[in-house]
Amino acid sequence: MPEHIKKKLLEEIAILEHELSHELPAEIKKAVAMGDLSENAEYHMAKQRQTFVNARLGQLKRRMAELSLVNLTNIPRDKVGFGSTIVVFDSTKEEEIVYRLVTSEESDVSKGLISTTSPIGRGLVGKRVGDMAVIVTPNGKRELEILKLTTIHDEAGADLGETGTAANGAEQK
């Protein structure tokens, strides 16, 4: 899992856990002290927030578990997969487009960063140079021809210097 994604998720988890264990109990206690809970908006809002925070924490922890299971050795070396940079020709738009397949947390279509779970990402995964991918999007069908592919493994290899050492000076094994 990319370190910046892990850090971002862990930060959100820490903030929500603090809110759940410190702030919300104080708000609920304060609201209970006001009396009649049936018409106590502060109490109901705090309880709703508590339910939301619990649900969001569950989502974040599941996502951390999913991302920790990603094994880079299982990512293909000759086909589109997570971390690949792909140059495609979009016959619908008559233009070349560069995409990079990333996690859903990193996706930003305006920068060409698309999630492996998006329609375009799912359509490209497993394709090779020369393959056509027919993508069904909300705006209609798009035909994308894979012109160039750089996998996550190719990029790791590009970080090696001529002496066989990584960019940070550590020997590659």
Secondary structure, DSSP 8 states (H G I E B T S, - for coil): --HHHHHHHHHHHHHHHHIIIIIHHHHHHHHHHTS-GGG-HHHHHHHHHHHHHHHHHHHHHHHHHHHHT--GGGS-SSS--TT-EEEEEETTTTEEEEEEEE-TTT-BGGGTEEETTSHHHHHHTT--TT-EEEEEETTEEEEEEEEEEE-HHHHHHHT--TTSB-TTS-B--
